[in-house]
């Protein structure tokens, strides 16, 4: 699969450093560090987070300005949606037919124009600090919402910029490190059996390990550590031998009729896998679609690749969740790290758009979110909020609210310092009205 690079040379995997999990971490090690907290009351019990790496142009997708001067408005036209009064880009026709299922946030604004800083911000709802790494959404959900023991609570397809922060690596995602292919079983190293390994072979090895553990425990003065390690090894064993876990990742089990709208590309198939994972009980799934860093040839790239890919996959995700009866119990959030400059640059023949955090869009759906509405407004050239804007902090507070998690709850760092989940943010009440 191609790796999406941003203009500063960062790859998606470059974000997976402090507080993240690499592909070399074993399943048993991951589970040993991934205990969930108590269940919180709330309508949404799971979350799918769609990361649009690179920063999508708001003016060419969900916040068009057809009456702006030509050097701002670009070449795309708005089209009507199935909700009276809401228009989006002509290159998002499938999303236009299901606009009643999601809310558009316009005029979301911040000041961090660097890819990494902006990404950290929108993936946690807290402005990054040099002295503290805040946990991202998936880490908090893993801590707060109980997941079935035979399933990983946080899965990233194929990986995620989300970080565990000061909560510790035990709350980082289990990365699939690959994307599914249409019509084929999808295997994740350490979850599905491979290399000819059978369940009987796993059971034989497990019995041998148990015999060895008993031998060591009989001579070890303090067997508490061993018993603790045993508990997580047993959970890893439960996943490997669990039909529920293996089938959760197997998109070939979906009916052709259900799978067909997702298309055959990596993003659509990742969205299909996300629906299957939350249906199985996984609490947080991150899906990534990079390639939005359109400093040059903005309109060709968006028209021929980025917008059609997003349109097919995201529309199928929303419609698929609704068809399975999961939309009311699954919060969905879609965002990039910032928007793009309203004024078109001259870096290429057709022009491009540069980094622009002062004005961007985000999408919210599922749970208690009321679809079919636009919240917020940008000015006549989409250069900033027309009135009082929203920050990523406010969106974060709203996502947690949708999941029944109190965003003002305090955690403690290893130094004992109390830290709010979201330090500066207010729930956007109109989302739930």
FENPEMO-V449259 format. One line per field, one symbol per residue. phi: phi as a letter, one per 40 degrees, with the letter a starting at -180 (. if undefined). Layout:
phi: ???
//
This chain:
phi: .cccbcccgcbdccccbcgbbcccccdccccdbbcccccbciccbaabbbcbchgccccbbbacbcccddcbcgbcbcbcbcbdgbbbcccbcccccbcccabbbbgcaabbccdccccdcccbgbccbccabcccdccccdccbcbdccbccbbbbcaaccbcgcchccbcccccgabcbdgbcbbbdgbccafgcbdcccccccccccccdcccccbccbcccccccddccccccccccccccccccccccccdcccdccgbcccccccccccccccchccabbbbbcgccccbfdccccccbcccccdcccccccccdcccgbccbbcbbbabcacbdccccbcadcgabbcaccaabbbbaggccccgabbgacccbfciccbccbbdccccdcccdccgbccccbbbcccgccbcdbcbabcccccbc
//
